[in-house]
């Protein structure tokens, strides 16, 4: 429909000039009139209801089937979709960060949440409970996690005694403050990796080669974790470093054989020390047992001698008491007991003085005693 139609927004054709342009005295620009209903002659504004009716009549060809409600429904549906687009779900392991016009506004806990739809507000969902890891000095193969590829520019480090060593490790981290993690530092994961490599080089630079290869692995990992956490707190990055795992601590391939000999020698030293300790643990208890046995035997011998001496002394006291009571009897009894003890072991010859002559008769009592004993047997 052209603007020259009588049903245009400018009203009927009488309001147009001869060249098709709106008449200056149309509904929009007409001069003040003095209608009959306005005796005072003041300006009367256009009839808005009439203007709306004329606009709707002009727009009828552009409406589907002439129904104005369709456009309202479409606009209403679009508005409802826009409003509902602000509904979102925060998982149990996430936190929602709401940004209003690109600036941080608030954080939302897990559950069903709502924000003002884009472009007023938008939401970033960040995982905060799971533990992340960053490999330094190596990369895992895409096919299998067991196969790794060494990155020499990250793993080669210098020790305190100026030896080159290959260190591959993994940094484990998780988000503690999601707002700091997203807005305080640009590329936080890359920052963590670079800081971890720097800290590990510092720790290795203060350690000797032999210490790093053998007994110092756990101490080096703990020291690097502590320093990295302090550095992250200084950066205000909002992450926690639970641990650092040393994957590989080795020497370059060029000197690996020589260092393997050193390691083998250290293992042999430890094995010999363990064998010597086992021998000591066996010999010392045996020696202590023998010493205790000898000591007990000596104490038993001492107690025996003391008891015998005490018995002899008691017997002598009894003899002395009996002697004091009857000296003659006691003297004679002692004499007889002594003679019995002395002569009982000697060869005895009995002489008979009544027998005369040149021969000396005697009785070999020992031979007779032996002979009698033989006959009895």
C-alpha positions in Angstrom: 0.0 0.0 0.0 1.4 3.4 -1.0 1.4 6.5 1.1 -1.0 8.2 -1.4 -3.8 5.8 -0.5 -6.7 7.4 1.2 -6.4 5.0 4.1 -2.8 6.0 4.9 -1.7 7.3 8.2 -2.2 10.8 7.0 -6.0 10.4 6.8 -8.2 10.9 3.7 -7.1 12.3 0.4 -8.4 15.7 1.2 -5.6 16.2 3.6 -3.0 15.8 0.8 -1.8 18.5 -1.5 -1.9 18.1 -5.2 1.7 16.7 -5.5 0.8 13.8 -3.1 2.6 15.3 -0.1 0.8 15.7 3.2 -1.3 18.8 3.5 0.1 21.2 6.1 -3.3 21.3 7.5 -3.6 17.5 8.2 -4.2 15.9 11.6 -0.6 16.2 12.7 0.1 19.8 11.7 -3.2 21.5 11.4 -3.5 25.0 12.9 -5.7 25.8 15.8 -9.3 25.8 15.0 -12.3 27.0 16.9 -14.6 24.0 17.1 -18.1 24.4 18.2 -17.3 22.5 21.4 -14.5 24.9 22.3 -16.1 28.4 22.8 -13.0 29.8 24.3 -11.0 29.1 21.2 -8.1 27.2 23.0 -6.0 24.6 21.2 -7.5 21.1 21.2 -5.1 18.1 20.9 -5.7 15.4 18.3 -8.1 12.6 19.1 -5.7 9.8 20.2 -8.3 7.0 19.9 -9.0 8.1 16.3 -5.3 8.1 15.5 -4.9 4.5 17.0 -7.9 3.3 15.0 -6.5 4.8 11.8 -3.0 3.3 12.5 -4.5 -0.2 13.1 -6.6 0.1 10.0 -3.5 1.0 8.0 -1.5 -1.9 9.5 -4.1 -4.5 8.9 -2.6 -5.8 5.6 0.7 -6.5 7.4 -1.0 -8.6 10.2 -1.5 -12.4 9.7 -5.2 -12.8 9.0 -5.7 -9.4 10.4 -5.3 -10.6 14.0 -3.1 -8.3 16.2 -3.0 -10.9 19.0 -0.5 -13.1 17.0 2.2 -10.4 17.2 1.6 -10.0 20.9 1.8 -13.7 21.5 5.0 -14.0 19.5 6.6 -11.1 21.4 5.3 -12.6 24.7 6.8 -16.0 23.8 10.1 -14.5 23.0 10.1 -12.6 26.2 9.2 -15.7 28.2 12.1 -17.7 26.5 14.4 -14.8 27.4 13.3 -14.8 31.0 13.6 -18.6 31.3 17.1 -18.6 29.8 18.3 -17.3 33.2 17.5 -20.6 34.9 20.6 -22.8 35.3 21.8 -25.8 37.4 25.0 -25.8 39.6 26.3 -29.3 40.1 27.5 -30.7 43.5 31.2 -30.3 42.5 30.8 -26.8 41.0 30.3 -23.2 42.0 28.5 -20.7 39.8 30.1 -17.3 39.3 27.6 -14.7 38.2 29.0 -11.7 36.3 26.9 -8.6 35.7 27.9 -6.6 32.6 31.2 -8.5 32.7 32.1 -7.7 36.3 32.0 -10.2 39.2 28.8 -10.0 41.2 28.3 -13.1 43.3 28.8 -16.8 43.6 26.1 -19.5 43.8 26.2 -22.8 45.6 25.0 -26.1 44.1 21.4 -26.3 43.2 18.9 -24.8 40.8 19.6 -21.1 40.4 18.5 -18.0 38.4 20.2 -15.0 37.0 19.1 -12.1 34.9 19.4 -13.3 31.3 22.1 -12.2 28.9 23.3 -9.6 28.2 22.7 -8.3 31.7 24.2 -11.3 33.5 26.0 -14.4 32.5 27.3 -17.4 34.5 30.6 -19.4 34.6 30.4 -22.8 36.2 33.7 -23.8 37.8 34.6 -27.2 39.2 36.0 -26.7 42.7 36.0 -30.1 44.5 37.8 -32.3 42.0 41.6 -32.5 42.1 43.5 -31.4 39.0 47.0 -32.3 38.0 49.7 -30.6 35.9 52.6 -32.7 34.6 56.0 -30.9 34.5 59.0 -32.3 32.7 56.9 -34.9 30.8 53.7 -35.4 28.9 51.5 -38.5 28.9 50.8 -40.2 25.6 47.3 -39.7 24.3 46.8 -43.4 23.8 47.9 -44.6 27.2 48.7 -42.8 30.5 51.5 -45.3 31.2 53.6 -44.1 28.3 55.2 -40.7 28.8 57.3 -38.4 26.7 60.1 -36.5 28.4 60.3 -32.7 27.9 64.0 -31.9 28.5 63.6 -28.1 28.6 61.4 -28.5 31.7 63.0 -31.5 33.4 66.7 -30.7 33.2 67.9 -29.0 36.4 71.2 -28.1 38.1 72.0 -29.4 41.6 74.0 -27.7 44.3 77.2 -29.6 43.4 76.8 -28.5 39.8 75.5 -31.8 38.3 72.7 -32.0 35.8 69.7 -34.0 36.9 66.4 -35.0 35.2 63.4 -34.3 37.4 59.8 -35.1 36.3 57.0 -34.4 38.7 53.2 -33.9 38.9 51.5 -30.9 40.7 48.1 -31.7 42.2 45.9 -28.6 42.8 42.2 -27.7 43.4 40.3 -24.4 43.5 39.7 -22.9 47.0 38.3 -19.5 46.0 36.6 -19.5 42.7 36.3 -15.7 42.4 40.1 -15.2 42.9 40.8 -18.1 40.5 38.8 -16.6 37.7 39.5 -12.8 38.1 42.8 -12.3 40.0 45.3 -14.0 37.5 45.1 -14.5 33.8 45.6 -18.1 32.7 45.8 -19.6 36.3 46.8 -23.1 35.2 49.7 -21.8 33.2 50.7 -19.7 36.1 50.7 -22.7 38.5 52.8 -24.7 36.1 55.4 -22.0 35.6 55.6 -21.3 39.4 55.9 -25.1 40.1 58.8 -25.4 37.7 60.5 -22.4 39.2 60.1 -23.7 42.8 61.4 -27.1 41.9 64.5 -25.7 40.2 65.1 -23.6 43.4 64.8 -26.7 45.7 67.0 -28.9 43.4 69.6 -26.1 43.2 69.9 -26.3 47.0 70.2 -30.1 47.1 73.2 -32.3 46.2 72.9 -34.9 43.5 73.3 -38.0 45.7 70.7 -36.7 48.1 68.2 -36.1 45.3 68.8 -39.5 43.8 68.4 -41.5 47.0 67.1 -40.4 50.4 65.9 -36.9 49.6 63.0 -37.5 47.2 60.3 -37.2 49.9 61.9 -34.2 51.5 62.3 -32.4 48.1 58.7 -33.0 47.2 57.5 -31.6 50.6 59.7 -28.6 50.4 58.6 -27.8 46.8 54.9 -28.1 47.8 55.3 -25.8 50.7 57.1 -23.1 48.7 54.6 -23.4 45.8 51.7 -23.0 48.2 53.3 -19.9 49.7 53.8 -18.5 46.2 50.2 -19.2 45.2 49.0 -17.4 48.4 51.2 -14.4 47.4 49.7 -14.3 43.9 46.2 -14.5 45.6 45.2 -17.1 42.9 42.7 -19.0 45.1 44.1 -22.5 44.8 45.4 -25.2 47.2 48.4 -27.5 46.5 47.7 -30.8 48.4 50.9 -32.5 47.2 53.6 -32.8 44.6 54.6 -36.3 43.3 58.1 -36.9 42.0 57.7 -39.2 39.0 61.3 -39.6 38.0 64.6 -38.4 39.4 67.5 -39.6 37.3 70.8 -38.6 35.7 71.3 -38.0 32.0 71.8 -41.0 29.8 75.4 -40.1 29.1 76.4 -40.8 32.7 73.7 -43.2 33.7 76.0 -46.3 33.7 78.5 -44.6 36.1 75.8 -43.5 38.4 74.3 -47.0 38.3 77.5 -48.3 39.6 77.4 -45.8 42.5 73.9 -46.8 43.3 74.8 -50.5 43.3 77.8 -49.8 45.6 75.5 -48.0 48.0 73.1 -50.9 47.9 75.9 -53.3 48.6 77.0 -51.1 51.5 73.5 -51.2 53.0 73.3 -54.9 52.5 76.7 -55.5 54.3 75.6 -53.2 57.1 72.4 -55.1 57.5 74.3 -58.4 57.6 76.7 -57.0 60.2 73.8 -55.7 62.3 72.2 -59.2 62.1 75.4 -60.8 63.2 75.7 -58.3 66.1 72.1 -59.0 67.1 72.9 -62.7 67.2 76.3 -62.7 68.9 75.6 -60.2 71.6 72.6 -62.1 73.0 74.6 -65.3 73.0 77.5 -63.7 74.8 75.1 -62.1 77.3 73.5 -65.6 77.9 76.9 -67.2 78.5 78.0 -64.4 80.8 74.8 -64.8 82.8 75.3 -68.6 83.0 78.9 -68.2 84.2 77.8 -65.7 86.8 75.1 -68.0 88.1 77.6 -70.9 88.3 80.1 -68.7 90.3 77.3 -67.6 92.6 76.3 -71.3 93.2 80.0 -72.2 93.8 80.3 -69.3 96.3 77.1 -70.3 98.1 78.4 -73.9 98.2 81.8 -73.0 99.7 80.2 -70.7 102.2 77.8 -73.4 103.3 80.6 -76.0 103.6 82.8 -73.6 105.6 79.8 -72.8 107.8 79.2 -76.5 108.4 82.9 -77.1 109.3 82.8 -74.2 111.7 79.6 -75.4 113.3 81.1 -78.9 113.7 84.3 -77.6 115.2 82.2 -75.6 117.7 80.3 -78.7 118.7 83.6 -80.6 119.2 85.0 -77.8 121.2 81.9 -77.8 123.4 82.2 -81.6 123.9 85.9 -81.2 124.7 85.3 -78.6 127.3 82.8 -80.9 129.0 85.0 -84.1 128.9 88.6 -83.4 127.9 89.9 -87.0 128.3 87.2 -88.8 126.5 87.2 -86.2 123.7 91.0 -86.4 123.4 90.9 -90.2 123.2 88.1 -90.2 120.7 89.8 -87.6 118.5 93.0 -89.7 118.7 91.2 -92.8 117.6 89.4 -91.1 114.8 92.6 -89.6 113.6 94.5 -92.9 113.7 91.6 -94.5 111.9 91.8 -92.0 109.2 95.6 -92.1 108.9 96.1 -95.9 109.3 93.1 -96.8 107.3 95.0 -96.0 104.1 98.4 -97.3 105.1 100.0 -100.8 104.7 100.0 -102.4 108.2 102.4 -105.2 109.6 101.5 -106.9 112.9 104.4 -108.3 115.0 104.1 -110.9 117.6 106.7 -110.4 120.3 106.0 -113.7 121.9 107.5 -115.6 119.0 111.3 -116.0 119.4 113.9 -117.2 117.0 115.8 -115.6 114.2 112.7 -115.1 112.0 110.5 -112.1 112.4 107.0 -113.4 112.0 104.5 -110.9 110.6 101.1 -110.9 109.0 100.6 -109.2 105.6 97.2 -107.8 106.5 96.8 -106.0 103.2 97.4 -109.2 101.1 95.2 -111.2 103.4 92.5 -108.5 103.2 92.7 -108.5 99.4 92.7 -112.3 99.3 89.6 -112.5 101.5 87.9 -109.9 99.4 88.7 -112.0 96.3 87.3 -115.2 97.9 84.1 -113.4 98.7 83.8 -112.3 95.2 
